[in-house]
Amino acid sequence: MFAKPQAEHAWFNDLIGNWEFTHECSMGPDQPPSIATGTVSVRSLGGLWFLLECTGVSPEGEPWTSLFTLGYNPAKSRYTGTFVASMMSHLWIYEGQLDETGQRLILDVEGPRFDGSGMGKYQDIIEIVDRNHWILRSQLLGDDGQWHPFMEGHHRRV
């Protein structure tokens, strides 16, 4: 009954540890980018799940926390995960795969649009640059059928 970690689970091992981040976010072409900073603590849950516990301060000075869970589902041959945060009531449920280089995990998810006009399709992309640096990028699928990047966060090991 107990699941065993697969080779795909090992992809997350370089994320384990403590990190500081800076995220630059653009909420629209007519708005200046905002900067958020904080920390991430990443740990393994039995080698099957990886918990990314984040704390930060919004550009407006409001503290926030979040929890990102990531793993691999051998039955679906897909990476899976969830995201919850203290500043929102939506549970984000991810599914995705590695790109052809094996360096970037592309996670698809559906969530509320920024402008309140319903739900939208998003992608969060985790790229492991090296053992001391990883990047989180977020993008939204526009009505024009194109992906529109809106956030890039650099995480550095402490």
Summary of the structure (lengths in Angstrom):
residues: 158
radius of gyration: 15.6
end to end distance: 37.2
largest distance: 53.5
contacts: 409
relative contact order: 0.17
helix: 6%
strand: 61%
